[in-house]
Amino acid sequence: MINILNFSHILGLAIWLGSMVTWAMFAPKLSTIDPTKNTTNTLREIFTKLSWSSFGLALISGIGILILSEESSSNWALSLGLLVLAGLIIFFHSYVPNLSSAIKGMINGAMLLLGLIVLYLSISYI
């Protein structure tokens, strides 16, 4: 059971981080290609669903690992705490209107950094 949870956790983190990086690379270019923003809005909805679903998978599997983990030396609680913090930052970024581009850029950097730290902590304790 723990192996399935570990796999699910890493898979969720990988898809979550991959979708963030992919969106960060494509989003600035889409506004120049499609000034009407029809494509951009459609892709944003798809990436949002993918990102939140994979985040949920990582969070739920991480909670399962924390509950079932018998190792006292692992930092699953820290990893989960950072994942929750990243989720709050993503929620703030996605649903708080009128943020400047500089603040959104800083939030994007913080999300990516927290995601990479969570991925590192998760992999190092498996």
C-alpha positions in Angstrom: 0.0 0.0 0.0 2.8 2.4 0.9 4.4 1.8 -2.5 1.2 2.8 -4.3 1.0 5.9 -2.2 4.6 6.8 -2.8 4.1 6.4 -6.6 0.9 8.4 -6.5 2.6 11.1 -4.5 5.5 11.5 -6.9 3.2 11.2 -9.9 1.0 14.0 -8.6 4.0 16.2 -7.8 5.5 15.6 -11.2 2.3 16.4 -13.1 1.7 19.4 -10.9 5.2 20.9 -11.4 5.2 20.0 -15.1 1.9 21.8 -15.7 3.2 24.9 -13.8 6.4 25.0 -15.9 4.5 24.3 -19.1 2.0 27.0 -18.5 4.7 29.5 -17.4 6.4 28.9 -20.8 3.4 29.0 -23.0 1.2 31.6 -21.4 3.2 34.7 -22.3 3.4 33.6 -26.0 -0.3 32.8 -26.3 -1.4 36.4 -25.9 0.6 37.4 -28.9 -0.6 34.5 -31.0 -4.3 34.8 -30.0 -5.2 38.4 -29.2 -8.9 37.4 -28.6 -7.7 35.1 -25.7 -10.1 32.3 -26.7 -7.3 29.8 -26.9 -5.6 31.2 -23.8 -8.8 30.9 -21.7 -9.5 27.4 -22.9 -6.0 26.2 -22.2 -6.0 28.0 -18.8 -9.1 26.0 -17.8 -7.5 22.8 -18.9 -4.2 23.5 -17.0 -6.2 24.6 -13.9 -8.1 21.3 -13.8 -4.9 19.4 -14.4 -2.9 21.3 -11.8 -5.5 21.2 -9.0 -6.2 17.5 -9.7 -2.5 16.5 -9.5 -2.1 18.8 -6.5 -5.0 16.9 -4.8 -3.5 13.6 -5.7 -0.2 14.6 -4.1 -1.9 16.0 -1.0 -4.1 13.0 -0.4 -1.4 10.5 -1.1 1.0 12.5 1.1 -1.6 12.4 4.0 -1.8 8.6 3.5 1.9 8.3 3.6 2.1 10.4 6.8 -0.5 8.2 8.4 1.0 4.9 7.3 4.6 5.8 7.7 6.5 3.9 10.4 9.7 5.8 10.0 10.2 8.5 12.6 13.2 10.0 10.7 11.2 11.0 7.7 9.9 14.6 7.2 6.6 13.8 5.7 4.9 16.4 7.9 7.3 19.1 6.7 6.8 18.0 3.1 3.0 18.0 3.5 3.1 21.4 5.3 5.1 22.9 2.4 2.6 21.4 -0.1 -0.3 23.0 1.8 1.6 26.3 1.8 2.1 26.0 -1.9 -1.6 25.3 -2.4 -2.5 28.4 -0.5 -0.1 30.5 -2.6 -1.6 29.0 -5.8 -5.1 29.7 -4.5 -4.1 33.3 -3.8 -2.4 33.6 -7.2 -5.4 32.2 -9.1 -8.4 33.8 -7.3 -7.3 37.2 -6.0 -8.0 39.8 -8.6 -5.9 42.8 -9.6 -2.4 41.5 -8.7 0.4 43.3 -10.6 2.6 41.3 -12.9 5.5 41.7 -10.6 3.6 40.2 -7.7 2.3 37.3 -9.9 5.9 36.7 -11.1 7.1 36.5 -7.5 4.2 34.2 -6.6 5.1 32.0 -9.6 8.7 31.8 -8.4 7.6 30.9 -4.9 5.2 28.2 -6.1 7.9 26.6 -8.3 10.5 26.7 -5.5 8.1 25.2 -2.9 7.1 22.5 -5.4 10.7 21.6 -6.1 11.5 21.5 -2.4 8.4 19.2 -1.7 9.5 17.0 -4.6 13.1 16.8 -3.2 11.8 16.0 0.3 9.4 13.4 -1.0 12.0 11.6 -3.2 14.7 11.7 -0.5 12.5 9.8 2.0 11.1 7.1 -0.3 
